[in-house]
Amino acid sequence: MANAEMPHAGHDRHLCYLNNLGYQISNPKEYKELVANGQYMCKVCGRVAAQEKNLCKPVKL
């Protein structure tokens, strides 16, 4: 299988990408750390994260 091209820099750290990989299932503790005390919401998918670097289009809550 060919390596997937990321749509933008840093996408490999975004919740939408990690969720598609099943990160929340394989690494629940680490995933919870990314979303605990969410301060930002993604304008695209609606996911919430503690840091804006983990979202594609973050907006402050």
PDBQT receptor file of N, H, CA, C and O in Angstrom, charges set to zero:
ATOM      1  N   MET A   1       0.846  -1.185   0.000  1.00  0.00    +0.000 N 
ATOM      2  CA  MET A   1       0.000   0.000   0.000  1.00  0.00    +0.000 C 
ATOM      3  C   MET A   1       0.887   1.243   0.000  1.00  0.00    +0.000 C 
ATOM      4  O   MET A   1       1.855   1.316   0.757  1.00  0.00    +0.000 OA
ATOM      5  N   ALA A   2       0.568   2.193  -0.824  1.00  0.00    +0.000 N 
ATOM      6  H   ALA A   2      -0.218   2.133  -1.439  1.00  0.00    +0.000 HD
ATOM      7  CA  ALA A   2       1.338   3.436  -0.915  1.00  0.00    +0.000 C 
ATOM      8  C   ALA A   2       1.082   4.311   0.302  1.00  0.00    +0.000 C 
ATOM      9  O   ALA A   2       0.017   4.248   0.915  1.00  0.00    +0.000 OA
ATOM     10  N   ASN A   3       2.070   5.127   0.642  1.00  0.00    +0.000 N 
ATOM     11  H   ASN A   3       2.935   5.179   0.143  1.00  0.00    +0.000 HD
ATOM     12  CA  ASN A   3       1.897   6.073   1.739  1.00  0.00    +0.000 C 
ATOM     13  C   ASN A   3       0.882   7.134   1.343  1.00  0.00    +0.000 C 
ATOM     14  O   ASN A   3       0.929   7.678   0.240  1.00  0.00    +0.000 OA
ATOM     15  N   ALA A   4      -0.030   7.416   2.256  1.00  0.00    +0.000 N 
ATOM     16  H   ALA A   4      -0.068   6.974   3.152  1.00  0.00    +0.000 HD
ATOM     17  CA  ALA A   4      -1.044   8.442   2.000  1.00  0.00    +0.000 C 
ATOM     18  C   ALA A   4      -0.407   9.819   2.089  1.00  0.00    +0.000 C 
ATOM     19  O   ALA A   4       0.413  10.074   2.971  1.00  0.00    +0.000 OA
ATOM     20  N   GLU A   5      -0.780  10.699   1.184  1.00  0.00    +0.000 N 
ATOM     21  H   GLU A   5      -1.446  10.493   0.467  1.00  0.00    +0.000 HD
ATOM     22  CA  GLU A   5      -0.297  12.072   1.217  1.00  0.00    +0.000 C 
ATOM     23  C   GLU A   5      -1.165  12.874   2.175  1.00  0.00    +0.000 C 
ATOM     24  O   GLU A   5      -2.392  12.790   2.126  1.00  0.00    +0.000 OA
ATOM     25  N   MET A   6      -0.538  13.640   3.033  1.00  0.00    +0.000 N 
ATOM     26  H   MET A   6       0.459  13.708   3.072  1.00  0.00    +0.000 HD
ATOM     27  CA  MET A   6      -1.269  14.461   3.987  1.00  0.00    +0.000 C 
ATOM     28  C   MET A   6      -1.809  15.702   3.277  1.00  0.00    +0.000 C 
ATOM     29  O   MET A   6      -1.120  16.284   2.439  1.00  0.00    +0.000 OA
ATOM     30  N   PRO A   7      -3.030  16.107   3.605  1.00  0.00    +0.000 N 
ATOM     31  CA  PRO A   7      -3.617  17.277   2.948  1.00  0.00    +0.000 C 
ATOM     32  C   PRO A   7      -2.944  18.594   3.328  1.00  0.00    +0.000 C 
ATOM     33  O   PRO A   7      -3.027  19.572   2.586  1.00  0.00    +0.000 OA
ATOM     34  N   HIS A   8      -2.275  18.621   4.484  1.00  0.00    +0.000 N 
ATOM     35  H   HIS A   8      -2.207  17.826   5.088  1.00  0.00    +0.000 HD
ATOM     36  CA  HIS A   8      -1.549  19.813   4.915  1.00  0.00    +0.000 C 
ATOM     37  C   HIS A   8      -0.547  19.418   5.997  1.00  0.00    +0.000 C 
ATOM     38  O   HIS A   8      -0.660  18.349   6.598  1.00  0.00    +0.000 OA
ATOM     39  N   ALA A   9       0.425  20.281   6.237  1.00  0.00    +0.000 N 
ATOM     40  H   ALA A   9       0.516  21.149   5.749  1.00  0.00    +0.000 HD
ATOM     41  CA  ALA A   9       1.461  20.014   7.234  1.00  0.00    +0.000 C 
ATOM     42  C   ALA A   9       0.845  19.817   8.611  1.00  0.00    +0.000 C 
ATOM     43  O   ALA A   9      -0.065  20.549   9.001  1.00  0.00    +0.000 OA
ATOM     44  N   GLY A  10       1.340  18.833   9.343  1.00  0.00    +0.000 N 
ATOM     45  H   GLY A  10       2.079  18.239   9.026  1.00  0.00    +0.000 HD
ATOM     46  CA  GLY A  10       0.869  18.580  10.695  1.00  0.00    +0.000 C 
ATOM     47  C   GLY A  10      -0.386  17.736  10.778  1.00  0.00    +0.000 C 
ATOM     48  O   GLY A  10      -0.859  17.441  11.876  1.00  0.00    +0.000 OA
ATOM     49  N   HIS A  11      -0.938  17.339   9.632  1.00  0.00    +0.000 N 
ATOM     50  H   HIS A  11      -0.553  17.579   8.740  1.00  0.00    +0.000 HD
ATOM     51  CA  HIS A  11      -2.196  16.580   9.640  1.00  0.00    +0.000 C 
ATOM     52  C   HIS A  11      -2.046  15.245  10.376  1.00  0.00    +0.000 C 
ATOM     53  O   HIS A  11      -3.024  14.710  10.897  1.00  0.00    +0.000 OA
ATOM     54  N   ASP A  12      -0.839  14.715  10.418  1.00  0.00    +0.000 N 
ATOM     55  H   ASP A  12      -0.044  15.150   9.994  1.00  0.00    +0.000 HD
ATOM     56  CA  ASP A  12      -0.614  13.444  11.105  1.00  0.00    +0.000 C 
ATOM     57  C   ASP A  12      -0.792  13.557  12.620  1.00  0.00    +0.000 C 
ATOM     58  O   ASP A  12      -0.776  12.537  13.309  1.00  0.00    +0.000 OA
ATOM     59  N   ARG A  13      -0.960  14.767  13.156  1.00  0.00    +0.000 N 
ATOM     60  H   ARG A  13      -0.974  15.595  12.596  1.00  0.00    +0.000 HD
ATOM     61  CA  ARG A  13      -1.216  14.983  14.589  1.00  0.00    +0.000 C 
ATOM     62  C   ARG A  13      -2.658  15.394  14.854  1.00  0.00    +0.000 C 
ATOM     63  O   ARG A  13      -3.038  15.594  16.007  1.00  0.00    +0.000 OA
ATOM     64  N   HIS A  14      -3.463  15.524  13.811  1.00  0.00    +0.000 N 
ATOM     65  H   HIS A  14      -3.155  15.361  12.873  1.00  0.00    +0.000 HD
ATOM     66  CA  HIS A  14      -4.842  15.992  13.965  1.00  0.00    +0.000 C 
ATOM     67  C   HIS A  14      -5.778  14.859  14.360  1.00  0.00    +0.000 C 
ATOM     68  O   HIS A  14      -5.610  13.718  13.930  1.00  0.00    +0.000 OA
ATOM     69  N   LEU A  15      -6.765  15.188  15.183  1.00  0.00    +0.000 N 
ATOM     70  H   LEU A  15      -6.902  16.115  15.533  1.00  0.00    +0.000 HD
ATOM     71  CA  LEU A  15      -7.693  14.181  15.690  1.00  0.00    +0.000 C 
ATOM     72  C   LEU A  15      -8.440  13.460  14.582  1.00  0.00    +0.000 C 
ATOM     73  O   LEU A  15      -8.704  12.264  14.709  1.00  0.00    +0.000 OA
ATOM     74  N   CYS A  16      -8.790  14.143  13.501  1.00  0.00    +0.000 N 
ATOM     75  H   CYS A  16      -8.576  15.114  13.398  1.00  0.00    +0.000 HD
ATOM     76  CA  CYS A  16      -9.520  13.472  12.419  1.00  0.00    +0.000 C 
ATOM     77  C   CYS A  16      -8.669  12.346  11.833  1.00  0.00    +0.000 C 
ATOM     78  O   CYS A  16      -9.183  11.261  11.565  1.00  0.00    +0.000 OA
ATOM     79  N   TYR A  17      -7.393  12.589  11.636  1.00  0.00    +0.000 N 
ATOM     80  H   TYR A  17      -6.975  13.471  11.854  1.00  0.00    +0.000 HD
ATOM     81  CA  TYR A  17      -6.488  11.573  11.099  1.00  0.00    +0.000 C 
ATOM     82  C   TYR A  17      -6.274  10.459  12.119  1.00  0.00    +0.000 C 
ATOM     83  O   TYR A  17      -6.364   9.278  11.782  1.00  0.00    +0.000 OA
ATOM     84  N   LEU A  18      -5.993  10.834  13.362  1.00  0.00    +0.000 N 
ATOM     85  H   LEU A  18      -5.921  11.793  13.635  1.00  0.00    +0.000 HD
ATOM     86  CA  LEU A  18      -5.760   9.833  14.404  1.00  0.00    +0.000 C 
ATOM     87  C   LEU A  18      -6.988   8.961  14.619  1.00  0.00    +0.000 C 
ATOM     88  O   LEU A  18      -6.862   7.755  14.827  1.00  0.00    +0.000 OA
ATOM     89  N   ASN A  19      -8.167   9.556  14.571  1.00  0.00    +0.000 N 
ATOM     90  H   ASN A  19      -8.269  10.536  14.402  1.00  0.00    +0.000 HD
ATOM     91  CA  ASN A  19      -9.406   8.808  14.730  1.00  0.00    +0.000 C 
ATOM     92  C   ASN A  19      -9.565   7.795  13.601  1.00  0.00    +0.000 C 
ATOM     93  O   ASN A  19      -9.959   6.654  13.845  1.00  0.00    +0.000 OA
ATOM     94  N   ASN A  20      -9.266   8.196  12.378  1.00  0.00    +0.000 N 
ATOM     95  H   ASN A  20      -8.946   9.123  12.180  1.00  0.00    +0.000 HD
ATOM     96  CA  ASN A  20      -9.363   7.279  11.238  1.00  0.00    +0.000 C 
ATOM     97  C   ASN A  20      -8.402   6.106  11.358  1.00  0.00    +0.000 C 
ATOM     98  O   ASN A  20      -8.659   5.034  10.809  1.00  0.00    +0.000 OA
ATOM     99  N   LEU A  21      -7.301   6.299  12.070  1.00  0.00    +0.000 N 
ATOM    100  H   LEU A  21      -7.093   7.170  12.516  1.00  0.00    +0.000 HD
ATOM    101  CA  LEU A  21      -6.344   5.218  12.299  1.00  0.00    +0.000 C 
ATOM    102  C   LEU A  21      -6.754   4.317  13.459  1.00  0.00    +0.000 C 
ATOM    103  O   LEU A  21      -6.143   3.272  13.679  1.00  0.00    +0.000 OA
ATOM    104  N   GLY A  22      -7.788   4.716  14.201  1.00  0.00    +0.000 N 
ATOM    105  H   GLY A  22      -8.284   5.565  14.022  1.00  0.00    +0.000 HD
ATOM    106  CA  GLY A  22      -8.206   3.950  15.370  1.00  0.00    +0.000 C 
ATOM    107  C   GLY A  22      -7.376   4.257  16.605  1.00  0.00    +0.000 C 
ATOM    108  O   GLY A  22      -7.315   3.449  17.532  1.00  0.00    +0.000 OA
ATOM    109  N   TYR A  23      -6.738   5.420  16.621  1.00  0.00    +0.000 N 
ATOM    110  H   TYR A  23      -6.788   6.076  15.868  1.00  0.00    +0.000 HD
ATOM    111  CA  TYR A  23      -5.863   5.807  17.733  1.00  0.00    +0.000 C 
ATOM    112  C   TYR A  23      -6.603   5.823  19.059  1.00  0.00    +0.000 C 
ATOM    113  O   TYR A  23      -6.032   5.454  20.085  1.00  0.00    +0.000 OA
ATOM    114  N   GLN A  24      -7.871   6.244  19.061  1.00  0.00    +0.000 N 
ATOM    115  H   GLN A  24      -8.335   6.543  18.228  1.00  0.00    +0.000 HD
ATOM    116  CA  GLN A  24      -8.655   6.307  20.286  1.00  0.00    +0.000 C 
ATOM    117  C   GLN A  24      -8.898   4.913  20.856  1.00  0.00    +0.000 C 
ATOM    118  O   GLN A  24      -9.167   4.782  22.050  1.00  0.00    +0.000 OA
ATOM    119  N   ILE A  25      -8.812   3.877  20.038  1.00  0.00    +0.000 N 
ATOM    120  H   ILE A  25      -8.593   3.983  19.068  1.00  0.00    +0.000 HD
ATOM    121  CA  ILE A  25      -8.996   2.498  20.491  1.00  0.00    +0.000 C 
ATOM    122  C   ILE A  25      -7.659   1.889  20.897  1.00  0.00    +0.000 C 
ATOM    123  O   ILE A  25      -7.562   1.239  21.938  1.00  0.00    +0.000 OA
ATOM    124  N   SER A  26      -6.635   2.095  20.085  1.00  0.00    +0.000 N 
ATOM    125  H   SER A  26      -6.714   2.623  19.240  1.00  0.00    +0.000 HD
ATOM    126  CA  SER A  26      -5.334   1.491  20.359  1.00  0.00    +0.000 C 
ATOM    127  C   SER A  26      -4.531   2.233  21.426  1.00  0.00    +0.000 C 
ATOM    128  O   SER A  26      -3.659   1.642  22.062  1.00  0.00    +0.000 OA
ATOM    129  N   ASN A  27      -4.814   3.517  21.627  1.00  0.00    +0.000 N 
ATOM    130  H   ASN A  27      -5.522   3.998  21.109  1.00  0.00    +0.000 HD
ATOM    131  CA  ASN A  27      -4.082   4.337  22.603  1.00  0.00    +0.000 C 
ATOM    132  C   ASN A  27      -5.049   5.227  23.380  1.00  0.00    +0.000 C 
ATOM    133  O   ASN A  27      -4.936   6.451  23.317  1.00  0.00    +0.000 OA
ATOM    134  N   PRO A  28      -6.001   4.638  24.114  1.00  0.00    +0.000 N 
ATOM    135  CA  PRO A  28      -7.034   5.455  24.765  1.00  0.00    +0.000 C 
ATOM    136  C   PRO A  28      -6.486   6.476  25.758  1.00  0.00    +0.000 C 
ATOM    137  O   PRO A  28      -7.016   7.584  25.849  1.00  0.00    +0.000 OA
ATOM    138  N   LYS A  29      -5.449   6.131  26.497  1.00  0.00    +0.000 N 
ATOM    139  H   LYS A  29      -5.019   5.231  26.424  1.00  0.00    +0.000 HD
ATOM    140  CA  LYS A  29      -4.891   7.069  27.484  1.00  0.00    +0.000 C 
ATOM    141  C   LYS A  29      -4.319   8.303  26.790  1.00  0.00    +0.000 C 
ATOM    142  O   LYS A  29      -4.588   9.432  27.203  1.00  0.00    +0.000 OA
ATOM    143  N   GLU A  30      -3.532   8.087  25.739  1.00  0.00    +0.000 N 
ATOM    144  H   GLU A  30      -3.314   7.171  25.404  1.00  0.00    +0.000 HD
ATOM    145  CA  GLU A  30      -2.927   9.197  25.011  1.00  0.00    +0.000 C 
ATOM    146  C   GLU A  30      -3.993  10.040  24.310  1.00  0.00    +0.000 C 
ATOM    147  O   GLU A  30      -3.887  11.266  24.262  1.00  0.00    +0.000 OA
ATOM    148  N   TYR A  31      -5.017   9.384  23.769  1.00  0.00    +0.000 N 
ATOM    149  H   TYR A  31      -5.104   8.389  23.808  1.00  0.00    +0.000 HD
ATOM    150  CA  TYR A  31      -6.100  10.108  23.094  1.00  0.00    +0.000 C 
ATOM    151  C   TYR A  31      -6.842  10.995  24.091  1.00  0.00    +0.000 C 
ATOM    152  O   TYR A  31      -7.167  12.143  23.787  1.00  0.00    +0.000 OA
ATOM    153  N   LYS A  32      -7.107  10.460  25.277  1.00  0.00    +0.000 N 
ATOM    154  H   LYS A  32      -6.843   9.527  25.524  1.00  0.00    +0.000 HD
ATOM    155  CA  LYS A  32      -7.798  11.245  26.309  1.00  0.00    +0.000 C 
ATOM    156  C   LYS A  32      -6.994  12.478  26.687  1.00  0.00    +0.000 C 
ATOM    157  O   LYS A  32      -7.567  13.531  26.967  1.00  0.00    +0.000 OA
ATOM    158  N   GLU A  33      -5.670  12.357  26.697  1.00  0.00    +0.000 N 
ATOM    159  H   GLU A  33      -5.204  11.502  26.470  1.00  0.00    +0.000 HD
ATOM    160  CA  GLU A  33      -4.820  13.509  27.003  1.00  0.00    +0.000 C 
ATOM    161  C   GLU A  33      -4.966  14.601  25.934  1.00  0.00    +0.000 C 
ATOM    162  O   GLU A  33      -4.868  15.788  26.245  1.00  0.00    +0.000 OA
ATOM    163  N   LEU A  34      -5.195  14.209  24.698  1.00  0.00    +0.000 N 
ATOM    164  H   LEU A  34      -5.274  13.244  24.446  1.00  0.00    +0.000 HD
ATOM    165  CA  LEU A  34      -5.357  15.182  23.612  1.00  0.00    +0.000 C 
ATOM    166  C   LEU A  34      -6.680  15.935  23.702  1.00  0.00    +0.000 C 
ATOM    167  O   LEU A  34      -6.770  17.089  23.284  1.00  0.00    +0.000 OA
ATOM    168  N   VAL A  35      -7.713  15.280  24.252  1.00  0.00    +0.000 N 
ATOM    169  H   VAL A  35      -7.640  14.342  24.592  1.00  0.00    +0.000 HD
ATOM    170  CA  VAL A  35      -9.038  15.900  24.266  1.00  0.00    +0.000 C 
ATOM    171  C   VAL A  35      -9.461  16.433  25.634  1.00  0.00    +0.000 C 
ATOM    172  O   VAL A  35     -10.410  17.212  25.725  1.00  0.00    +0.000 OA
ATOM    173  N   ALA A  36      -8.766  16.022  26.701  1.00  0.00    +0.000 N 
ATOM    174  H   ALA A  36      -7.994  15.389  26.627  1.00  0.00    +0.000 HD
ATOM    175  CA  ALA A  36      -9.124  16.471  28.053  1.00  0.00    +0.000 C 
ATOM    176  C   ALA A  36      -9.022  17.992  28.151  1.00  0.00    +0.000 C 
ATOM    177  O   ALA A  36      -8.091  18.596  27.619  1.00  0.00    +0.000 OA
ATOM    178  N   ASN A  37      -9.978  18.595  28.828  1.00  0.00    +0.000 N 
ATOM    179  H   ASN A  37     -10.735  18.104  29.260  1.00  0.00    +0.000 HD
ATOM    180  CA  ASN A  37     -10.008  20.053  28.997  1.00  0.00    +0.000 C 
ATOM    181  C   ASN A  37      -9.948  20.769  27.649  1.00  0.00    +0.000 C 
ATOM    182  O   ASN A  37      -9.178  21.711  27.462  1.00  0.00    +0.000 OA
ATOM    183  N   GLY A  38     -10.764  20.308  26.731  1.00  0.00    +0.000 N 
ATOM    184  H   GLY A  38     -11.390  19.543  26.882  1.00  0.00    +0.000 HD
ATOM    185  CA  GLY A  38     -10.784  20.868  25.379  1.00  0.00    +0.000 C 
ATOM    186  C   GLY A  38     -10.955  22.380  25.370  1.00  0.00    +0.000 C 
ATOM    187  O   GLY A  38     -11.835  22.921  26.040  1.00  0.00    +0.000 OA
ATOM    188  N   GLN A  39     -10.115  23.046  24.613  1.00  0.00    +0.000 N 
ATOM    189  H   GLN A  39      -9.401  22.607  24.069  1.00  0.00    +0.000 HD
ATOM    190  CA  GLN A  39     -10.142  24.501  24.487  1.00  0.00    +0.000 C 
ATOM    191  C   GLN A  39     -10.449  24.954  23.066  1.00  0.00    +0.000 C 
ATOM    192  O   GLN A  39     -10.751  26.125  22.835  1.00  0.00    +0.000 OA
ATOM    193  N   TYR A  40     -10.370  24.015  22.100  1.00  0.00    +0.000 N 
ATOM    194  H   TYR A  40     -10.124  23.064  22.288  1.00  0.00    +0.000 HD
ATOM    195  CA  TYR A  40     -10.546  24.342  20.691  1.00  0.00    +0.000 C 
ATOM    196  C   TYR A  40     -11.477  23.335  20.026  1.00  0.00    +0.000 C 
ATOM    197  O   TYR A  40     -11.503  22.158  20.386  1.00  0.00    +0.000 OA
ATOM    198  N   MET A  41     -12.239  23.817  19.052  1.00  0.00    +0.000 N 
ATOM    199  H   MET A  41     -12.219  24.773  18.759  1.00  0.00    +0.000 HD
ATOM    200  CA  MET A  41     -13.116  22.964  18.266  1.00  0.00    +0.000 C 
ATOM    201  C   MET A  41     -12.733  23.110  16.797  1.00  0.00    +0.000 C 
ATOM    202  O   MET A  41     -12.415  24.208  16.338  1.00  0.00    +0.000 OA
ATOM    203  N   CYS A  42     -12.765  22.009  16.067  1.00  0.00    +0.000 N 
ATOM    204  H   CYS A  42     -13.023  21.117  16.439  1.00  0.00    +0.000 HD
ATOM    205  CA  CYS A  42     -12.482  22.044  14.638  1.00  0.00    +0.000 C 
ATOM    206  C   CYS A  42     -13.721  22.512  13.879  1.00  0.00    +0.000 C 
ATOM    207  O   CYS A  42     -14.811  21.970  14.064  1.00  0.00    +0.000 OA
ATOM    208  N   LYS A  43     -13.548  23.524  13.023  1.00  0.00    +0.000 N 
ATOM    209  H   LYS A  43     -12.662  23.964  12.873  1.00  0.00    +0.000 HD
ATOM    210  CA  LYS A  43     -14.662  24.039  12.218  1.00  0.00    +0.000 C 
ATOM    211  C   LYS A  43     -15.112  23.033  11.168  1.00  0.00    +0.000 C 
ATOM    212  O   LYS A  43     -16.220  23.152  10.645  1.00  0.00    +0.000 OA
ATOM    213  N   VAL A  44     -14.284  22.046  10.847  1.00  0.00    +0.000 N 
ATOM    214  H   VAL A  44     -13.384  21.948  11.272  1.00  0.00    +0.000 HD
ATOM    215  CA  VAL A  44     -14.616  21.067   9.813  1.00  0.00    +0.000 C 
ATOM    216  C   VAL A  44     -15.365  19.868  10.393  1.00  0.00    +0.000 C 
ATOM    217  O   VAL A  44     -16.464  19.545   9.941  1.00  0.00    +0.000 OA
ATOM    218  N   CYS A  45     -14.777  19.210  11.391  1.00  0.00    +0.000 N 
ATOM    219  H   CYS A  45     -13.885  19.472  11.759  1.00  0.00    +0.000 HD
ATOM    220  CA  CYS A  45     -15.356  17.955  11.890  1.00  0.00    +0.000 C 
ATOM    221  C   CYS A  45     -16.052  18.087  13.245  1.00  0.00    +0.000 C 
ATOM    222  O   CYS A  45     -16.790  17.189  13.649  1.00  0.00    +0.000 OA
ATOM    223  N   GLY A  46     -15.823  19.200  13.951  1.00  0.00    +0.000 N 
ATOM    224  H   GLY A  46     -15.223  19.930  13.623  1.00  0.00    +0.000 HD
ATOM    225  CA  GLY A  46     -16.482  19.406  15.238  1.00  0.00    +0.000 C 
ATOM    226  C   GLY A  46     -15.792  18.760  16.422  1.00  0.00    +0.000 C 
ATOM    227  O   GLY A  46     -16.284  18.862  17.546  1.00  0.00    +0.000 OA
ATOM    228  N   ARG A  47     -14.675  18.103  16.205  1.00  0.00    +0.000 N 
ATOM    229  H   ARG A  47     -14.275  18.019  15.292  1.00  0.00    +0.000 HD
ATOM    230  CA  ARG A  47     -13.951  17.499  17.324  1.00  0.00    +0.000 C 
ATOM    231  C   ARG A  47     -13.363  18.595  18.204  1.00  0.00    +0.000 C 
ATOM    232  O   ARG A  47     -13.108  19.711  17.751  1.00  0.00    +0.000 OA
ATOM    233  N   VAL A  48     -13.153  18.248  19.477  1.00  0.00    +0.000 N 
ATOM    234  H   VAL A  48     -13.361  17.341  19.845  1.00  0.00    +0.000 HD
ATOM    235  CA  VAL A  48     -12.625  19.196  20.450  1.00  0.00    +0.000 C 
ATOM    236  C   VAL A  48     -11.288  18.672  20.961  1.00  0.00    +0.000 C 
ATOM    237  O   VAL A  48     -11.137  17.477  21.214  1.00  0.00    +0.000 OA
ATOM    238  N   ALA A  49     -10.318  19.574  21.110  1.00  0.00    +0.000 N 
ATOM    239  H   ALA A  49     -10.441  20.545  20.905  1.00  0.00    +0.000 HD
ATOM    240  CA  ALA A  49      -8.989  19.206  21.585  1.00  0.00    +0.000 C 
ATOM    241  C   ALA A  49      -8.474  20.254  22.558  1.00  0.00    +0.000 C 
ATOM    242  O   ALA A  49      -8.930  21.397  22.573  1.00  0.00    +0.000 OA
ATOM    243  N   ALA A  50      -7.512  19.833  23.369  1.00  0.00    +0.000 N 
ATOM    244  H   ALA A  50      -7.141  18.904  23.356  1.00  0.00    +0.000 HD
ATOM    245  CA  ALA A  50      -6.897  20.736  24.329  1.00  0.00    +0.000 C 
ATOM    246  C   ALA A  50      -6.003  21.766  23.634  1.00  0.00    +0.000 C 
ATOM    247  O   ALA A  50      -5.896  22.905  24.089  1.00  0.00    +0.000 OA
ATOM    248  N   GLN A  51      -5.361  21.362  22.530  1.00  0.00    +0.000 N 
ATOM    249  H   GLN A  51      -5.448  20.437  22.162  1.00  0.00    +0.000 HD
ATOM    250  CA  GLN A  51      -4.445  22.257  21.823  1.00  0.00    +0.000 C 
ATOM    251  C   GLN A  51      -4.873  22.400  20.366  1.00  0.00    +0.000 C 
ATOM    252  O   GLN A  51      -5.338  21.440  19.751  1.00  0.00    +0.000 OA
ATOM    253  N   GLU A  52      -4.715  23.581  19.829  1.00  0.00    +0.000 N 
ATOM    254  H   GLU A  52      -4.338  24.361  20.329  1.00  0.00    +0.000 HD
ATOM    255  CA  GLU A  52      -5.124  23.834  18.451  1.00  0.00    +0.000 C 
ATOM    256  C   GLU A  52      -4.305  23.045  17.437  1.00  0.00    +0.000 C 
ATOM    257  O   GLU A  52      -4.772  22.808  16.323  1.00  0.00    +0.000 OA
ATOM    258  N   LYS A  53      -3.095  22.635  17.801  1.00  0.00    +0.000 N 
ATOM    259  H   LYS A  53      -2.716  22.827  18.706  1.00  0.00    +0.000 HD
ATOM    260  CA  LYS A  53      -2.253  21.884  16.860  1.00  0.00    +0.000 C 
ATOM    261  C   LYS A  53      -2.832  20.510  16.525  1.00  0.00    +0.000 C 
ATOM    262  O   LYS A  53      -2.378  19.865  15.581  1.00  0.00    +0.000 OA
ATOM    263  N   ASN A  54      -3.824  20.059  17.283  1.00  0.00    +0.000 N 
ATOM    264  H   ASN A  54      -4.194  20.583  18.050  1.00  0.00    +0.000 HD
ATOM    265  CA  ASN A  54      -4.422  18.748  17.048  1.00  0.00    +0.000 C 
ATOM    266  C   ASN A  54      -5.717  18.811  16.242  1.00  0.00    +0.000 C 
ATOM    267  O   ASN A  54      -6.471  17.838  16.198  1.00  0.00    +0.000 OA
ATOM    268  N   LEU A  55      -5.974  19.950  15.606  1.00  0.00    +0.000 N 
ATOM    269  H   LEU A  55      -5.362  20.740  15.642  1.00  0.00    +0.000 HD
ATOM    270  CA  LEU A  55      -7.180  20.122  14.791  1.00  0.00    +0.000 C 
ATOM    271  C   LEU A  55      -6.823  20.782  13.463  1.00  0.00    +0.000 C 
ATOM    272  O   LEU A  55      -5.856  21.538  13.378  1.00  0.00    +0.000 OA
ATOM    273  N   CYS A  56      -7.607  20.492  12.430  1.00  0.00    +0.000 N 
ATOM    274  H   CYS A  56      -8.393  19.878  12.499  1.00  0.00    +0.000 HD
ATOM    275  CA  CYS A  56      -7.353  21.070  11.096  1.00  0.00    +0.000 C 
ATOM    276  C   CYS A  56      -7.696  22.557  11.033  1.00  0.00    +0.000 C 
ATOM    277  O   CYS A  56      -6.905  23.364  10.544  1.00  0.00    +0.000 OA
ATOM    278  N   LYS A  57      -8.875  22.910  11.528  1.00  0.00    +0.000 N 
ATOM    279  H   LYS A  57      -9.518  22.255  11.925  1.00  0.00    +0.000 HD
ATOM    280  CA  LYS A  57      -9.357  24.298  11.481  1.00  0.00    +0.000 C 
ATOM    281  C   LYS A  57      -9.849  24.694  12.873  1.00  0.00    +0.000 C 
ATOM    282  O   LYS A  57     -11.056  24.795  13.094  1.00  0.00    +0.000 OA
ATOM    283  N   PRO A  58      -8.924  24.918  13.816  1.00  0.00    +0.000 N 
ATOM    284  CA  PRO A  58      -9.330  25.187  15.199  1.00  0.00    +0.000 C 
ATOM    285  C   PRO A  58      -9.916  26.578  15.413  1.00  0.00    +0.000 C 
ATOM    286  O   PRO A  58      -9.479  27.562  14.816  1.00  0.00    +0.000 OA
ATOM    287  N   VAL A  59     -10.919  26.625  16.285  1.00  0.00    +0.000 N 
ATOM    288  H   VAL A  59     -11.274  25.826  16.770  1.00  0.00    +0.000 HD
ATOM    289  CA  VAL A  59     -11.464  27.890  16.782  1.00  0.00    +0.000 C 
ATOM    290  C   VAL A  59     -11.552  27.763  18.298  1.00  0.00    +0.000 C 
ATOM    291  O   VAL A  59     -11.907  26.707  18.822  1.00  0.00    +0.000 OA
ATOM    292  N   LYS A  60     -11.230  28.837  18.990  1.00  0.00    +0.000 N 
ATOM    293  H   LYS A  60     -10.942  29.695  18.564  1.00  0.00    +0.000 HD
ATOM    294  CA  LYS A  60     -11.260  28.847  20.457  1.00  0.00    +0.000 C 
ATOM    295  C   LYS A  60     -12.697  28.699  20.940  1.00  0.00    +0.000 C 
ATOM    296  O   LYS A  60     -13.605  29.342  20.415  1.00  0.00    +0.000 OA
ATOM    297  N   LEU A  61     -12.896  27.852  21.940  1.00  0.00    +0.000 N 
ATOM    298  H   LEU A  61     -12.158  27.329  22.367  1.00  0.00    +0.000 HD
ATOM    299  CA  LEU A  61     -14.234  27.685  22.529  1.00  0.00    +0.000 C 
ATOM    300  C   LEU A  61     -14.533  28.822  23.477  1.00  0.00    +0.000 C 
ATOM    301  O   LEU A  61     -15.610  28.863  24.072  1.00  0.00    +0.000 OA
TER     302      LEU A  61
